[in-house]
Every structure is written in C-alpha cells, then in structure tokens.
Amino acid sequence: MKVIDSHYIDGSWRAAESADRIQVINPTSEEVMGGVPAGTPQEVDHAAGAASSAFETWSAVPVTERVTLLRAVAAGLSERSEEAAQTLTAEIGCPLSFSRSMQAPSAAYMFLMAVDCAEQFQYKRKLTESMIIREPFGVVGAITPWNFPFLQVCGKTAMALAAGCTVVAKPSEVAPMTAILLAEVIDAIGLPPGVFNLVNGTGPVVGEAIATHPLIDFVTFTGSTRTGRRISELAASTIKRVALELGGKSACVILDDADLQAAVTSGVNDCYSNSGQMCTALTRMLIPRNRLGEAEFIAAKVTESHVVGDPSDLATTIGPLVSATQLERVRGFVDSGLAEGARLVTGGTQPPAGITRGYFTRPTVFSDVRPGMRIEQEEIFGPVLSLIPYDTEDQAIRIANDTAYGLSGAVWSGNTAHADAVARRLRTGQVSINGASPSLSTPTGGYKQSGIGRELGPIGFEEFLEIKAVS
C-alpha cells in the first residue's frame, strides 16, 4: 500500500495542510491500495502562485533546452513503465496486457511527441504587414480523468511544458497514483521549481479552485460532459481559455457492402476496450436491417469469447469497472434498455460466472435498439453495445449524428471511396475507416457536447500557444 501525505508544489514535496485523506480502492479486490491527501483551495493557491512565478523564466527558456529536459522525463517514465503498468492495473482494473501495451508506454510517448511538436513548430510567420508570433499561453490547470490517468496527465503536462507553459495538475481522485509517479520523475530530473505542480483532491474542491483561480490562464479538462459544463461556468468568471475533451456516443456505421464479420468483430472489441470505459468507444453499431440477424450472431460469439476476470491474469481481456458507483451506473443502463424494449442478445446485470468479488459486469449486447432510447443516447461508460437496424444509408447517417455528442465514429465498406464519403457526413471529431487505428498524434476532440478544442499532435500543441500580431 502506498499512502502519499504531500503535494508536489514549487519543486518539492510539501506536507498536506489537511489531515483528510482520499482512499484509492482496488476494483478487483475492493480493498484499499493507497491514499492521497485531500487538497485544499489554499494549496491550489500555493501551486498557482509557484507556477505563475516560474512562468516568466520557463517561457523564455530556448526550445532546445526545454526539449532536453522533456526527453529526460520520457526516459525516466520509460524506466518505470512496468511499475506504472502494475499500478494502473491495480488502480483502475484494466487488464495487465493492456496496461503494458498501451496505457503505460503511452506516457513516455506523450513527452517525445511534445518534443517533436515543439521542435518543428513555426513560431513566427509574416502576414501582410504584420509578424504573427505564437507565444506560451501562461499557467495551465490540467484536470485529468481516471480511465486513462497516466496518458492524460502526461499528455497535458508534456504539451504545456514543451510550449513554455507552467502547470498545476489535478489527477482524478479515483486514480491518482500514476500522477504521483510522474511528479517523482520530474523531481528526479530537476525541472525548475514551480514549472510543474501537483495537487491531489476532489473535483468540487481542488478542481473548482483551479477553474476559478485568477493566476491560472488556461484550463484543460478531460472527463464527463456534466463536469466540463461546470468547469466552463466557473472559468468564465476570469475569462480563461478552456479546452474540454468530454463524452461520446460514437457510432460504427456498417454499410451494406462491408465485410460483416470483420466489421462486427472490430466494433465489438472496440466497445469493450478498457472495460468499455473509453469516451471514444463505438457503443452504437448501425446495421442494415436485412443483415441484423447475422450481426447479432457474430456479436454474441465475439462477446462470449472475451475473458472477464482478474486483470493481472494475462489471459483476461475485460477487467472490472473502476468503482462500485460505475458498476451501479452500468447495471442501471442495462435495466433501462430492457425496460424500454431493447432485446438482450447476451450479457445482462448478473455478475460474470464464478466471480463473487470486485466491480465486474458482463459484456452486454442489445439488439433492436431504437433511436431515442437511453442506451442509444446517453454515455454508459461500460461494456454495453447497442445494435441499431437501419433501412437506408441516409437514415443511418441521421441516426449516427442524432445525439448530443460527436467525439468519434467508424465506417465500414467494401469500397474505400464509399466509406470516405459517408465519413465526411458524420458530425464527429474523428472517424476510422475499415478498422484503421489513429495514432496517438492524431488530434482528439469533438463536435457538439463532446468538447471544445483538440488534444495531441501538432494541432493539440497549438492550444497551449497564444497569438500576437506585431505590425
């Protein structure tokens, strides 16, 4: 058990001012695996002050020197990748194979990607009679989620630091332990004091203090649409820039000329990745009505081939949900689907066979899901897939676009040009064609209530730069 009693502020570990602690629960065993201090607005104030004081110097450090330090951070994260993977599996319950292959290695990659962006960016360009200059934005408040806790805190921090900004980070109180690891690595390489600060705590206390603090210029948040809306409201009091990567209800549109076996298999596996706890998850699968029966058969077979169990077992493909609250939420959506008349193909609300402990749920497939049902409209954040039949391609596109979200999507077709034409009609920030996987440098973000702005890659890097015109 690892219990942290300090926040990382102004280049050192500072003892928490409050005796209150937040327990971190292992979702597999339901036992306490660690704890962090419950931060206060005063500690946010200390961190923001340190970041503000450090900004003038850090923003003037040449890019060549900044990226040398960030490469050292990447190397430090790589050295501790296995520790991070084990921590992630214990903290959020994702299978160890996924922690090792994706969750943990992506942290170091975030810093190397930020280095590339900083080195290649054109900071000055001529426009008519003016010189357009891109400068570091200022102090960044980075508020990160629990489903990809290491990737997110590293991605936001790396981009901000590479751009010349300073950071006050708040990880999710549900999964804060890998953010501690990041702070330890940064401390070990000797980043200048105040450039990176970490304050643990709850959203209503520490998160809201970050959103309202007058010394914080920019808040970048990944999480629920409800919380993103609250952050926007609070940030408006000081006219901050806000970048939000929020919820999704992404559609996998399978056209009538698609390879159905490949399309359904890929769509099911995408929906269940990280136990379905992904904002980009393809949770709605649109099927030509005359092929619905085939799709149901394939979806059931693929679903039932998944191994639900102890995430430390390398054979496991679906671990537990992150918390008891999340388990209750997912089961509530399954009950809602049944109550509204969707047809259960496989899964349900009962615990997986042989499992008596932990926040486990069965991966679930519904069919004959109608537009407007709760399970078709609302983000579930669990392994629940809706099969939705359609009669015409235009109808499929209308259904795909008819939610409050627009984060991700997919199109399958035997004709790439056909798939591309449909992809262009989807109101969403990212679309995959025939199972293509976007790289981690592909910008993420969404239309409508899926957010504001973009993260990752050169486009995400620009979010951390302000524009100055000198004439």
NORRALIN-V151360 format. One line per field, one symbol per residue. phi: phi as a letter, one per 30 degrees, with the letter a starting at -180 (. if undefined). A space follows every 10 residues. Layout:
# NORRALIN-V151360
phi: ???
This chain:
# NORRALIN-V151360
phi: .ccccbccbh iadceddcdd bcdccdddci cdclabdddb eddddddddd dddddedddc deeedddddd dddedddddc ddeddddddd dcideedddd dbddddddde ddddeedddc dcdbadbhcc ccccbedkdc ccccccdbdd eddddddddd dddjdcbccb deddbcdddd dedddddddi eeeidbbbbd ldddcddddd dcdddccbcc bblddddddd dddddddchd dbcbccdabd ccccddcddd edddeddddd dcehhicbdc edccccbeed cddddddddd ddddddccle ddddddcbcd ddaddddddd ddddddeddd jdcdcajkcd deeiccbjcc bddbbcbhdc ejdedcccdc iadbcccbdb cbdddeddde dcbdcacblb bbadbddddd ddedcddada bcchidcddd cddclbdhdd kbibciiedd ddecbccbcc c
